[in-house]
Amino acid sequence: MTIDKNRITNNIRQGIVTDWCVVTGAPCSGKTAVIRELERRGHRVVHEVARAIIDHGLGEGKTLAQIRLDEKAFESRILTEKFRLESSLPPRERIFLDRALPDSIAYFELADLDIEPVLAKCRLRRYRRVFLFERLPFEVDTVRAEDEAEAERIESGIRKGYRRLGYAPVAVPMMPVAERCDFVLRRA
């Protein structure tokens, strides 16, 4: 895929440039553990919206299948909530986000949904840095509906989505949580 430099320049001019750092990657890449460690160390963080939506649904007695029954509605709700949340954040404060708006590009594409609404929202802001976490050995949990093969497709889609928007994600290798946290902080 070739990158259109004029389109990227226009996106940067149009969007608000923030001091936010995105922690992203496939399911089971250790993002949440690092976000919790950053928070423990006193940094401002934003937890993953999709996980909060799923946890809320599970708390209401729904199954994961029921929560995700209508994939378009589910992904649209995540996008809307991410946008609302990010719109409320101060752009000049360093904040670490567990996923951000551009992650929805991959999820919308995998669900064969129109990505234009996602791209429109993504063009409204720019992130200081994007950290793409290498996948860890896959584990199933109560909010993870993906399998290893789908996690690989998601990781590829996330990488392509951020690159499409002109980002050069920083690859975060597999290492203990504290070391990954240090790695991120040195490059944030």
Buried (B, 14 or more C-beta within 10 A) or exposed (E): EEEEEEEBEEBEEEBEEBBBBBBBBBBBBBBBBBBBBBBEEEBBBBBBBBBBBBBEBBEEEBEBEEBBEEBEEBBBBBBBBBBEBBEEBEBEEBBBBBBBBBBBBBBBBBEEBEBEBBBEBBBBBBBBBBBBBBBBEBEEEEBBEBEEEBBBBBBEBBBBBBBBBBBEBBEBEEEEEEEBBBBBBEEB
